[in-house]
Amino acid sequence: MDILQVISDFAVSSGIAQLFTSIEGFKQLVMIGISCVLIYLAIGKGFEPLLLLPIAFGMLLANLPLSGLMHSEYFASPTGDLDIAEIMSHGGLLDILYLGVKCGIYPPLIFLGIGAMTDFGPLIANPKGLLLGAAAQLGIFVTFIAAIFLGFDALEAASIGIIGGADGPTAILITKTLAPHLLSSIAVAAYSYMALVPVIQPPIMMALTTEKERSVKMEQLRPVSKKEKILFPVVAAIVIILIIPDSAALVGPLMLGNLFKECGVTDRLSKTAQNELCNIITIFLGTTVGATASAANFLTWDTIKIVIMGVCAFGIATAGGILLGKLMYKLTGGKVNPLIGSAGVSAVPMAARVSNTVGQKCCPGNFLLMHAMGPNVAGVIGSAVAAGVFLTLFK
């Protein structure tokens, strides 16, 4: 065979040829560029690298032509039915791993790890944090209504609104159930805004509070007993799941993980949930969710609208927590620092750290971290409850 013909055939069959010979190839080039920017933000700027890096690299792999790692058509059935035999026989690596997202396995396991890593003590010591966590869910429901007015149906609007909770696993669970065709756009938006908490929140916090309010030094929290810490996840699971049964998939693992941490007799399980299990699931979840961001799914007007509404949802959620914090400041005669209300979003513990940082810039001796952890933990619970409400109403 002519060597030149062999080289020509090889070149035509390569992914490089696919990129430069069609409109679809141009779109894939754009997506490769976007994924490289996200990789830079994760590594170069440190924006939530444990989440953003696997998402970005999954996006990169999905948009390299002819790689065969991910086939979106296997998961595109409008009824949600999956041909498991076809996926296992002919699917690529990411197709198989993506089953953990599609079947709703990964998000609850992430919540198990979050529960095992989280100290509920500040919330138990100051239950008013529940109100601040609830107020921060305002962004979810305002954005839900706005999305409907912008032409999305109720299922899509619920999936978009949940971005306001700043909780990636919850956004993924809701979207894969209610609006799977929007999963890539919503997941990337949700995790991107989680990573940008230190950038998005401070301007809103500064705009809505006065220097006097930001300077408030709160009283030290009371000690919380071991018995209280053991009882809380058990009682919380019973009460929340009885009221909103569809929240069980998230609230249950969250409380189980926390019980592992606090009971004192399951240290090995707690450490596994915090470290090995959570890390493995984060890799699988991030990479496969990023791989759903193919050019055909991601480069749409709907994605642009979702990105815009997502940042609005996050901003409204932050503002909701702060405004209730200001009300508490008034009602308590200046004993509550409104900054802790911004931690009512579910980005734990980053949002609490931002509250502490902004407070210390105004008053260097002001330590708000533990006070902000109460609303922050409440925000995790609140986003799971909001997800349960949407699932109850629309699934």
N, C-alpha and C positions, 0 to 999 in steps of 0.2 A: 504494500500500500504506500502511496505517495506520502512522504513525511510531512509535506506542506499541508496535505489534506487532513492528516491526523491532527496537526496543530490547529488548523482552521476549525475542525469539528469540535475539538476540545474548547477552543475559545468561545464558540457559539453556545456551547452547553454550560459554560461557567456562569456563576452568579454575577460576575462583572458585566457580562453581556446583557443580562436581564435588567441591570440597573440603568443602562444607558440606551436602551432601545424601545422604551415604552413610557407612557404617562404613569403607569403603576410603578415602574422603576424609579421615576423621579420622586414620587410620593414616598417610596421606601428610603430614598436618599435623605429626604427631609426628616423622616422618623429616626434614621440613624444619627443625623445631626442633633436632634432633640435628645436622644438617649445619651450622646456624648456630653451634652451640656449638663444633663442630670448627673452623670458620672463625675464630672468636674465639681459640681456643687456638693456632692456627697464626700468626695475625697479632698478637694482643694479648700472648700469652705466649711466642711464638717457639718452640713445640714442633714441631721438624722441619718448618718451613713449606714447604720445597721438595717434600715428599711429602704432608704432611697437607692443605695447601691445595687442590691439584688433586683429591685424593680427596674432600674435603668438598664442593667445588663440583660434582663429578660426581654425588655423592649428591643434592645440591640439584636439579640439572637432571633427574635420573631421577624425582624425586618431584613435579615440577610437572605436574599433569594435562594430557594432550593435547599435550604438547610434541613427541612423536613422534621424539625423538632416540635412544631406546633401547628395544628390544623384547626382553625376556628370553626370550620364547617361542621366538625363533629359535635360542636356544642351549640349550634345555631337553631336547633329545632324550636319552633314557637311554642310547642307544648312542654318543652323542658325535658323530653324523653332522651335518654342516652343509649346508644348502641355500644354497650360495654365490650362485647365480643370484638367489634370492629376496632375500637380504640386499643384494646389489648393486643390485637393481631397486627394492625397496620399503623398505629399511632406512634408518634415520636416520644422521646423522654418527657418533654414538657406536657404533652397531652395526658400522659399517665399521671404525672404529679398533679396536674390541674384538677383531677378528679377529687382531690382533697378540698379544693375550693368549691367546686360544683356541688359536691355532696354535703357541704357545710361542716367539714371536719376541722379545718385549720383554725378558723376564728375562735371557736370555743376553747381549743387547746392554747391559743395565745392568751385568752382570758384566764385560763388556769395558771399560766406563768405570771401574769400580772397580779393575780390574787396572792400568789406565793411571794412576790416581791414587795407587796404593799403593806404598809403599817396603817391599820384603820384607827389606831389610837387617837390621833388628833380629831377625827370625826366623832369618836365616842366621847371624848372629853368636851367637845363643843358641838352639840348636835345642830346648832344653828347653821353649821356649814351645809347641811342638807338643803336649806332654803337657797343658799347661794349657788349650789350645784344645780338646783332645779331652775333657778332664774337664768342660768347660762344656757339652758336648753331652748331659750327663746329663739335663738338663731335657727334651730331646726324647724320649728313650726312656722316662723315668718317666711323662711325660704321655701318651705313646702307650699304655702299659699301663693307666693310669688311665682313659683315654677308652673303652677296650674294656670295662672294668668298669662304666662308666656307660651302656652300651648302644649306643655307636657301633660300626659295623663296622670292620674292619681298615683299609679305605681311608680312611674318615673320621678314624679315630684317628691314622693317619700324617700326615694333613693338619693336624690340630689340634696334634699333637706338634711339628711343625716350627716352630711359633711360638716355641718355646723357644730356637731359634737366633738370634732377633732379626735375621732376614734377610728383608725383605719380598719381594724377587724370588724367592728360593728357595721361600718359602711359596706364592707365586702359582703358580709352575711346578708344584709338587707338587699343589696343590689343583685346578688346572685339569685336571690329568691324572687324578687319583684320585677327587676328590669335587667336581666343578664346582658342584654346588648349594650348597656351603658357601663359595664363593669370596668373596663380599662380606663375610661375617662374619669369616672368617679374615684376609683382607687388611686390613680396618679394625683388627682386634685387633693384628695383627703390626706394622703401621706406627704404631699408637698407642703400643704399648709401646716401640718403637724411639725414638719422640719423648720418652718418659717415662723414658729411661735415667737422667738426672740425678736423678730423683725416686725411682725404684724401688730402684736399686742401693745408694746410700749407707747406708740403715738396715741392710741385710743385711750390708754390709761392716763396719760398726761393731759389729754384734752378734756376728760370727764371729771378730773379731780383737781382740787386745789392743793397748794403746797402744804397748807395746814392739815388737810386730810391725809396726805401722803406721809406726814411726819408723825402720825399717831403711833405710839408704842403700846401694844396690847399686853394685857396681863398674861403671865405665864400660865400655860394650860395645867389643869390638875393631873396628877398621876392616874393612870388607867390600870386597873388590876388585871392580872392574868385571866381571872374568871370572866371578866367583861369581854376581853379580847377573844376568848373561846366561844362565848355565847353569841356574840354579835353576828358572825357569819351564819350560824345555824338559824337564829331568829330572823335575820334579814332574808335568807333564802326562803324560809317558810312564808313570811308575810308577802314578799314581793311576788313570788311565783303563784301564791294563792290568788292574789289580786290580778296579776297579768301573767297567765300561764305561758304565753308565747315568749316571755323573757327568759324562760328556764335555760335555753341553750347557751346564754351568755352569763346570766346571773348565777346559775348553778356552778359552772366551773370556776367562776371568779371567787365565790364563797368557799368552794372546796379547796382551792389553792391557798386561800388565806387561813383556812382551818389547818391545813398541813403546816403552815408557818407557825401558828400560834399555839397549837396543842402541846408541843414539846415532846411528842413520842414518834413523830414521823419526819425526822430531820433529813433522812435520805430522800424521801419523796419530795420534800420541800426543795432541797437543793437540785434535784433532777428537774422539777418543774421550772425552777428559776433559770437554770443554766442549759443543760444538754437538750431537754425537750423544747424549750422556748427557742433556743438558737436554731435547732434543726427545722422547726416549723416556720420560723421567720425566713429562713433561706428558701424553703419550698414555696411558701406563700408569696413572698416578694417576687421571686423569679417568674413564677407562673402567672401572677397577676400582670406583671410587666409584659409578659409574652402575649397577653390578649390585646395589647396596644399595637395592632397591625395598622398599616396605613389606611386601609379601608374602614376600619372601625374608629380610628382616632382623629383623622383629619376631616372633621365635619363641623358644620355650624353648631350642632348640638354640643360638641365638645367645648367650643369657645364659650357658649352660654353657660355650660356647667362650671367651667373654670371661673367665670365672673361671679356666678351665683354662689360658688363655693367660698370665695374670699368674703363676699357679703355676709354669708351665713356665719362664718367664723367671726367677723367683726361684730355682728349683731349679738352673737353669743357672749363675746367678751364684754360688750357694752351692757347686756342684760345683767350679768353678774356684778359689774361695777355699780350700776344704778341701784340695785338692791343693797349693795354694800353701803352706798351713800345714805340710803334710807335708814339702815341699821345704825350708821354713824349718828344720825339725827336723833333716833329713838333712844339710843343708849347714852346720850350726852357726850359723844365723842370718844367712846371706848372701842369702837370697831374701826379699823383702817379699811376704807373701801377698796384698796388695792387687792385685798385677798379675794374679792369677788371675781376678778379676772381669771383666777385659778379654777373657777367652776367648770371650765371646759375639761375634756377628758384626757388631754395630753399630760399624763402623769409620768414623772414629777416635773417635767420641763416648765409647765405653766406656773407651778408653785415657785420654782426658782426665779422665773421672770418677775413675779410679784415681789419676791424678796430683793432682787437686784434693783428694781425701780424704787422700792422703799429706801434702800440703803444709799442710793444716789441723792435722795432728798435729805436723808438723815443717817449718816454713816453708822450710828450705833443702834439702828433699828433692825431687829431680826424678825422677819415675818414668815420664815419658811415653814415652821411647824403649824402656824395658824393658817397658812395658805393650803397646807396639805389636806386639811379637813374638807374644804370645798372641792379640792382637786379629786379626792377619792369619791366624794359625792357626785362629781361630774362623770366619773366612770360608771357609777351605778345609774345615774340619770340617763346617760346615753343608751345603756342597755335597756332601761325601762322604756325610753322613747322608741327604741327598735321594736320592743315587744308590743307597744301600742300600734305601730304601723303594721306589724305582722298580723295582729288580731283583726285590724280593720280591712286589710287589703289582700292577704295571701289567698 
